[in-house]
Amino acid sequence: MNPARTVRFVQIIEQTPYVTLPVTAACAEFEVTRDDGSTFPILLPIRHGDHATISGMPVWGWDGDRQRPTLHPSIRCNWGAGEVFHGFLRAGKIEICSDSTVKVA
């Protein structure tokens, strides 16, 4: 297994083609890079305004800014072997929390 090492914010997608996110038409896309250079995406459902739970699924609040977005609350993803991405996206920049094992790319 190749551990995840870095994460970066890619873009806001307002009309997502992903049918796995049925509760909202928008998502924030992040890219995680493993030690071997391979990558995988993280897609978070977002909505303009406050965060919510819709159809049992968390939806992050978004300030509406496409160039320098802010999402709330924090983002926390756990992968195998104790790997954790925990941070905030504020003004288009990822701010890592102290418990995160993944760095910003």
Backbone as CSV, one residue per row, in Angstrom:
resi,resn,N_x,N_y,N_z,CA_x,CA_y,CA_z,C_x,C_y,C_z
1,MET,0.842,-1.189,0.000,0.000,0.000,0.000,0.877,1.239,0.000
2,ASN,0.513,2.207,-0.794,1.271,3.455,-0.884,0.570,4.533,-0.065
3,PRO,1.216,5.015,0.985,0.570,6.013,1.830,0.309,7.330,1.106
4,ALA,-0.778,7.988,1.507,-1.077,9.322,0.996,-0.126,10.309,1.672
5,ARG,0.410,11.228,0.904,1.376,12.169,1.459,0.961,13.625,1.320
6,THR,0.343,14.010,0.205,-0.013,15.416,0.029,-1.447,15.554,-0.466
7,VAL,-2.031,16.691,-0.180,-3.366,17.011,-0.657,-3.343,18.445,-1.184
8,ARG,-4.108,18.678,-2.245,-4.213,20.045,-2.772,-5.639,20.302,-3.221
9,PHE,-6.066,21.553,-3.110,-7.371,21.961,-3.607,-7.262,22.128,-5.112
10,VAL,-8.218,21.596,-5.866,-8.196,21.673,-7.329,-9.171,22.730,-7.828
11,GLN,-10.469,22.551,-7.517,-11.461,23.473,-8.057,-12.824,23.263,-7.416
12,ILE,-13.699,24.239,-7.659,-15.116,24.108,-7.343,-15.797,23.703,-8.643
13,ILE,-16.600,22.656,-8.583,-17.364,22.202,-9.744,-18.829,22.475,-9.424
14,GLU,-19.437,23.417,-10.157,-20.808,23.804,-9.822,-21.856,22.886,-10.437
15,GLN,-21.569,22.232,-11.522,-22.498,21.279,-12.122,-21.801,19.941,-12.204
16,THR,-21.712,19.263,-11.089,-20.962,18.011,-11.028,-21.651,16.891,-11.807
17,PRO,-20.891,16.153,-12.588,-21.465,15.022,-13.322,-21.517,13.748,-12.478
18,TYR,-21.066,13.811,-11.240,-20.949,12.614,-10.420,-22.289,12.257,-9.797
19,VAL,-22.829,11.129,-10.176,-24.132,10.718,-9.663,-24.058,10.248,-8.214
20,THR,-22.872,10.063,-7.687,-22.740,9.656,-6.289,-22.986,10.815,-5.332
21,LEU,-23.138,12.017,-5.834,-23.423,13.181,-4.999,-24.794,13.743,-5.364
22,PRO,-25.865,13.028,-5.063,-27.184,13.446,-5.539,-27.790,14.617,-4.779
23,VAL,-27.249,14.973,-3.627,-27.898,15.973,-2.788,-27.567,17.408,-3.181
24,THR,-26.624,17.593,-4.057,-26.227,18.941,-4.439,-25.631,18.914,-5.834
25,ALA,-25.713,20.005,-6.527,-25.147,20.076,-7.881,-23.712,20.550,-7.860
26,ALA,-23.188,20.903,-6.693,-21.834,21.457,-6.625,-20.954,20.602,-5.718
27,CYS,-19.637,20.641,-5.993,-18.692,19.948,-5.123,-17.346,20.658,-5.167
28,ALA,-16.567,20.414,-4.127,-15.188,20.893,-4.071,-14.313,19.684,-4.377
29,GLU,-13.358,19.862,-5.282,-12.481,18.767,-5.677,-11.087,18.987,-5.100
30,PHE,-10.557,17.938,-4.478,-9.204,17.913,-3.951,-8.476,16.747,-4.600
31,GLU,-7.159,16.815,-4.641,-6.363,15.723,-5.188,-5.350,15.282,-4.141
32,VAL,-5.311,13.976,-3.873,-4.370,13.394,-2.926,-3.311,12.648,-3.723
33,THR,-2.044,12.853,-3.376,-0.932,12.176,-4.043,-0.287,11.197,-3.079
34,ARG,-0.063,9.980,-3.566,0.582,8.941,-2.769,2.095,9.018,-2.962
35,ASP,2.820,8.260,-2.155,4.285,8.206,-2.257,4.771,7.807,-3.642
36,ASP,4.038,6.911,-4.319,4.472,6.437,-5.636,4.106,7.391,-6.769
37,GLY,3.484,8.535,-6.450,3.118,9.521,-7.460,1.713,9.366,-7.997
38,SER,1.043,8.271,-7.687,-0.338,8.104,-8.137,-1.242,9.045,-7.334
39,THR,-2.387,9.367,-7.911,-3.298,10.318,-7.274,-4.714,9.746,-7.206
40,PHE,-5.499,10.313,-6.317,-6.932,10.022,-6.285,-7.667,11.281,-5.828
41,PRO,-8.929,11.443,-6.285,-9.681,12.650,-5.932,-10.470,12.489,-4.646
42,ILE,-10.741,13.623,-4.026,-11.733,13.722,-2.958,-12.757,14.733,-3.464
43,LEU,-14.012,14.361,-3.448,-15.086,15.258,-3.854,-16.014,15.470,-2.666
44,LEU,-16.183,16.734,-2.269,-17.055,17.067,-1.149,-18.277,17.797,-1.668
45,PRO,-19.478,17.349,-1.337,-20.663,18.100,-1.724,-20.697,19.421,-0.969
46,ILE,-21.017,20.487,-1.674,-21.059,21.819,-1.063,-22.357,22.520,-1.438
47,ARG,-22.685,23.526,-0.659,-23.823,24.385,-0.993,-23.509,25.792,-0.520
48,HIS,-24.038,26.759,-1.213,-23.833,28.155,-0.834,-24.539,28.393,0.493
49,GLY,-23.816,28.941,1.466,-24.389,29.210,2.778,-23.903,28.221,3.815
50,ASP,-24.775,27.918,4.767,-24.408,27.063,5.896,-24.292,25.597,5.496
51,HIS,-23.483,24.863,6.270,-23.383,23.419,6.070,-24.675,22.771,6.551
52,ALA,-24.905,21.548,6.091,-26.146,20.851,6.429,-25.947,19.353,6.271
53,THR,-26.954,18.618,6.658,-27.040,17.199,6.352,-28.278,17.042,5.497
54,ILE,-28.090,16.545,4.285,-29.196,16.383,3.343,-29.249,14.920,2.939
55,SER,-30.403,14.312,3.105,-30.587,12.881,2.813,-29.541,12.032,3.532
56,GLY,-29.202,12.430,4.772,-28.240,11.692,5.579,-26.790,11.907,5.196
57,MET,-26.530,12.820,4.302,-25.175,13.054,3.800,-24.708,14.457,4.205
58,PRO,-23.467,14.580,4.744,-22.985,15.918,5.090,-22.716,16.746,3.835
59,VAL,-23.075,18.013,3.910,-22.819,18.959,2.830,-22.128,20.157,3.456
60,TRP,-20.937,20.502,2.941,-20.158,21.602,3.490,-20.728,22.932,3.034
61,GLY,-20.683,23.913,3.927,-21.076,25.263,3.569,-19.985,25.907,2.737
62,TRP,-20.370,26.724,1.782,-19.441,27.371,0.845,-19.795,28.843,0.776
63,ASP,-18.771,29.686,0.738,-19.004,31.130,0.702,-19.356,31.658,-0.690
64,GLY,-19.359,30.809,-1.711,-19.732,31.211,-3.063,-18.586,31.700,-3.929
65,ASP,-17.415,31.851,-3.355,-16.245,32.326,-4.106,-15.611,31.157,-4.863
66,ARG,-15.589,31.228,-6.183,-15.011,30.154,-7.002,-13.486,30.219,-7.051
67,GLN,-12.905,31.386,-6.965,-11.456,31.545,-7.077,-10.731,31.282,-5.763
68,ARG,-11.297,31.756,-4.666,-10.680,31.604,-3.341,-11.743,31.154,-2.336
69,PRO,-12.261,29.934,-2.508,-13.391,29.492,-1.687,-13.028,29.219,-0.235
70,THR,-14.027,29.380,0.605,-13.952,28.983,1.999,-15.071,27.986,2.247
71,LEU,-14.717,26.856,2.869,-15.694,25.831,3.230,-15.734,25.700,4.742
72,HIS,-16.882,25.303,5.256,-16.991,25.022,6.680,-17.999,23.906,6.887
73,PRO,-17.833,23.091,7.878,-16.781,23.071,8.891,-15.486,22.478,8.327
74,SER,-14.625,21.993,9.200,-13.359,21.410,8.760,-13.610,20.137,7.943
75,ILE,-12.585,19.719,7.223,-12.631,18.518,6.392,-11.763,17.468,7.076
76,ARG,-12.320,16.285,7.268,-11.557,15.200,7.897,-11.804,13.925,7.112
77,CYS,-10.717,13.346,6.601,-10.758,12.085,5.858,-9.760,11.136,6.492
78,ASN,-10.182,9.912,6.722,-9.305,8.881,7.281,-9.071,7.806,6.238
79,TRP,-7.811,7.445,6.045,-7.463,6.345,5.171,-6.792,5.286,6.016
80,GLY,-6.504,4.151,5.447,-5.870,3.060,6.182,-4.543,3.455,6.796
81,ALA,-4.084,2.637,7.718,-2.772,2.786,8.369,-2.629,4.108,9.114
82,GLY,-3.731,4.633,9.647,-3.658,5.835,10.463,-3.448,7.135,9.708
83,GLU,-3.649,7.119,8.398,-3.491,8.354,7.617,-4.725,9.226,7.771
84,VAL,-4.496,10.499,8.032,-5.592,11.437,8.269,-5.309,12.737,7.534
85,PHE,-6.317,13.225,6.795,-6.291,14.590,6.289,-7.336,15.335,7.104
86,HIS,-6.893,16.322,7.859,-7.799,17.145,8.646,-7.358,18.589,8.483
87,GLY,-8.258,19.405,7.967,-7.921,20.798,7.761,-9.121,21.619,7.325
88,PHE,-8.855,22.865,7.039,-9.864,23.815,6.578,-9.461,24.314,5.198
89,LEU,-10.432,24.685,4.393,-10.174,25.416,3.164,-10.679,26.824,3.408
90,ARG,-9.747,27.763,3.492,-10.080,29.167,3.753,-9.414,30.035,2.706
91,ALA,-10.221,30.841,2.037,-9.735,31.745,0.991,-8.876,30.996,-0.036
92,GLY,-9.316,29.769,-0.377,-8.629,28.996,-1.415,-7.380,28.268,-0.968
93,LYS,-7.035,28.360,0.309,-5.818,27.718,0.815,-6.182,26.698,1.891
94,ILE,-5.495,25.557,1.854,-5.713,24.529,2.859,-4.896,24.866,4.099
95,GLU,-5.561,24.858,5.243,-4.900,25.028,6.536,-4.999,23.699,7.257
96,ILE,-3.866,23.044,7.463,-3.818,21.717,8.065,-3.941,21.814,9.586
97,CYS,-4.729,20.929,10.180,-4.834,20.835,11.634,-3.693,19.967,12.163
98,SER,-3.407,20.096,13.447,-2.241,19.420,14.025,-2.340,17.896,13.999
99,ASP,-3.540,17.338,13.895,-3.688,15.884,13.866,-3.610,15.294,12.455
100,SER,-3.377,16.121,11.451,-3.289,15.644,10.071,-1.919,15.024,9.804
101,THR,-1.927,13.884,9.136,-0.661,13.233,8.743,-0.317,13.526,7.290
102,VAL,-1.217,14.193,6.579,-1.036,14.529,5.169,-0.629,15.992,5.067
103,LYS,0.310,16.312,4.212,0.801,17.677,4.035,0.087,18.360,2.875
104,VAL,0.200,19.674,2.804,-0.353,20.445,1.690,0.633,20.389,0.536
105,ALA,0.123,20.118,-0.663,0.986,20.071,-1.851,1.314,21.469,-2.322
